[in-house]
């Protein structure tokens, strides 16, 4: 076969491919037929799909996945989101929800605070969210709460933030744990878990190596 014939064949194949690709984008040959989700807890599937702006029957190849993800990320409970095409007919929506570690009571209702210190929604506090009281600068308290595992936070009713160096936990069983300043939080979290298993009404773990019962 001559070079001219080879070139013509290649050109023909490329033209066919271009037409095929163009047809996929121009016509709904690959339609959205189903959605799958990952990471949803407080956000419903309906809310995520509606925010993405994608409906069944849309041309799968013409979806703006980046824009759809940005729209999902605008939902109050969502910290970040990704939207992906899964050939031949699926859209996958994955979200990372905010972790509500605390809340502040207000005239409008409980303002939930995530582990980054961001007030993101007025809603019913989940069991693991702790009420912040006694001050107006809660940054240190939020950082302390984020250091506690969810199952430990769930046992606390409130944190008194009278000053940044003296954070005090009030537990659901009316016991009191004096945390102290926002420092050595990993060690204090372990001390916190330990004293919850012990007898005693009031504990001071500001020095996690020298826990004191009062």
C-alpha positions in Angstrom: 0.0 0.0 0.0 1.4 3.4 -1.0 2.0 6.1 1.5 -0.8 8.1 0.0 -3.2 5.2 0.6 -2.0 4.8 4.2 -2.5 8.5 4.8 -5.9 8.4 3.3 -6.9 5.4 5.5 -5.6 7.1 8.7 -7.5 10.3 7.8 -10.7 8.3 7.2 -10.3 6.5 10.6 -9.7 9.8 12.4 -12.7 11.3 10.7 -14.9 8.4 11.8 -13.6 8.7 15.3 -14.3 12.5 15.4 -17.8 12.0 14.1 -18.4 9.3 16.8 -17.1 11.5 19.6 -19.0 14.4 18.3 -22.2 12.3 18.2 -21.7 11.2 21.8 -21.4 14.8 23.0 -24.1 16.3 20.7 -26.8 13.6 21.1 -27.9 11.8 24.3 -26.4 8.4 23.3 -25.2 8.0 26.9 -28.0 9.2 29.2 -28.0 9.5 33.0 -30.1 6.7 34.4 -29.0 6.4 38.0 -27.1 8.1 40.8 -24.9 6.6 43.5 -23.8 8.4 46.6 -21.1 8.3 49.2 -20.6 10.1 52.5 -24.2 11.2 53.0 -25.4 11.4 56.6 -27.2 14.7 57.3 -27.6 15.5 53.6 -30.3 13.5 51.7 -29.8 12.0 48.3 -32.5 14.2 46.9 -30.8 17.4 48.3 -27.5 16.3 46.8 -29.0 15.5 43.3 -31.0 18.7 43.3 -27.9 20.8 44.2 -25.9 19.1 41.5 -28.5 20.2 38.9 -28.4 16.8 37.1 -31.5 14.9 36.2 -32.2 11.5 34.7 -32.1 11.7 31.0 -29.3 14.3 30.8 -26.5 13.6 28.4 -23.8 12.0 30.6 -20.9 13.3 28.5 -22.1 16.9 28.6 -22.4 17.1 32.4 -20.2 19.8 33.9 -19.0 17.6 36.8 -16.8 20.4 38.3 -19.7 22.9 38.4 -22.0 20.2 39.8 -19.6 19.5 42.6 -19.2 23.2 43.4 -23.0 23.4 43.7 -23.2 20.4 46.0 -20.5 21.9 48.2 -22.7 25.0 48.8 -25.1 22.8 50.9 -24.6 23.9 54.6 -23.7 20.4 55.9 -21.1 19.8 53.0 -17.5 20.6 53.4 -16.4 19.3 50.0 -17.9 17.3 47.2 -16.9 15.5 44.0 -19.1 14.5 41.1 -18.0 11.9 38.6 -19.3 10.2 35.5 -19.4 6.4 35.6 -20.0 5.0 32.1 -22.3 4.1 30.6 -25.2 5.7 32.6 -24.2 6.6 36.2 -23.4 9.8 38.1 -21.5 9.3 41.4 -21.8 12.0 44.1 -19.3 11.9 47.0 -19.4 14.4 49.8 -17.4 15.1 52.9 -19.8 16.4 55.5 -18.9 18.9 58.2 -18.3 17.4 61.6 -20.5 19.3 64.1 -18.4 19.3 67.3 -20.2 22.1 69.1 -23.2 24.5 69.1 -24.0 27.9 70.5 -27.5 28.8 71.5 -29.0 31.9 69.9 -32.4 33.6 69.5 -32.8 31.8 66.1 -31.9 28.4 67.6 -28.7 26.3 68.0 -25.9 27.4 65.7 -23.8 24.3 64.9 -20.0 24.7 64.8 -17.8 22.4 62.8 -14.3 21.1 63.8 -12.8 24.1 61.9 -14.7 26.6 64.0 -17.2 27.5 61.3 -20.8 28.2 62.2 -22.6 26.6 59.3 -26.3 26.0 60.1 -29.1 26.5 62.6 -30.2 22.9 63.3 -30.9 20.3 66.0 -27.5 19.5 67.5 -26.3 15.9 67.0 -25.6 13.9 70.2 -21.8 14.4 69.8 -22.1 18.2 69.6 -21.3 20.0 72.9 -22.8 23.4 73.9 -20.4 26.3 74.3 -21.1 28.7 77.1 -19.5 31.4 79.1 -17.7 33.5 76.5 -17.7 34.8 73.0 -14.4 33.5 71.6 -14.8 29.7 71.2 -11.8 29.0 69.0 -9.8 27.2 71.7 -12.8 25.2 72.9 -13.5 24.1 69.3 -10.0 22.9 68.9 -10.2 21.0 72.1 -13.5 19.4 71.2 -12.1 18.3 67.8 -9.3 16.4 69.6 -11.9 14.3 71.4 -13.3 11.1 69.8 -17.0 11.4 69.0 -18.0 8.9 71.7 -16.3 11.0 74.4 -17.8 14.3 73.2 -21.2 12.6 73.3 -20.9 12.3 77.1 -20.4 16.1 77.6 -23.3 18.5 78.1 -21.4 21.7 77.8 -18.0 23.4 77.9 -17.5 26.6 80.0 -15.2 29.0 78.2 -14.8 31.6 81.0 -11.3 32.2 79.8 -9.0 30.5 77.2 -6.8 29.0 79.9 -9.5 27.3 81.9 -11.9 25.3 79.8 -14.3 23.2 82.0 -16.4 20.3 80.8 -19.8 19.6 82.4 -20.9 16.0 81.7 -24.3 14.5 81.2 -24.0 12.7 84.6 -23.3 16.0 86.3 -19.6 15.3 86.8 -17.0 18.1 86.0 -13.7 17.8 84.2 -11.3 20.8 84.3 -9.4 20.7 81.0 -7.3 23.8 81.4 -5.7 25.5 78.4 -5.8 24.5 74.7 -2.6 22.4 74.8 -1.4 18.8 75.1 -4.8 17.9 73.8 -4.0 14.4 72.7 -2.7 13.5 76.2 -5.6 15.2 77.8 -8.1 13.3 75.6 -6.6 10.0 76.9 -6.8 11.3 80.5 -10.4 12.3 79.8 -11.3 8.8 78.7 -9.6 7.4 81.8 -11.4 9.6 84.4 -14.8 8.8 82.8 -14.3 5.2 83.9 -13.4 6.2 87.5 -15.3 7.3 90.6 -15.2 11.0 91.5 -17.3 14.0 91.0 -14.7 16.6 89.8 -11.5 16.0 88.0 -8.6 18.2 86.9 -6.7 17.0 83.9 -5.0 20.3 83.0 -1.7 18.4 83.7 -2.5 15.0 82.0 0.5 13.4 83.8 -0.9 14.4 87.2 -4.6 13.9 87.2 -6.3 15.2 90.3 -9.7 14.3 91.8 -11.5 16.9 93.9 
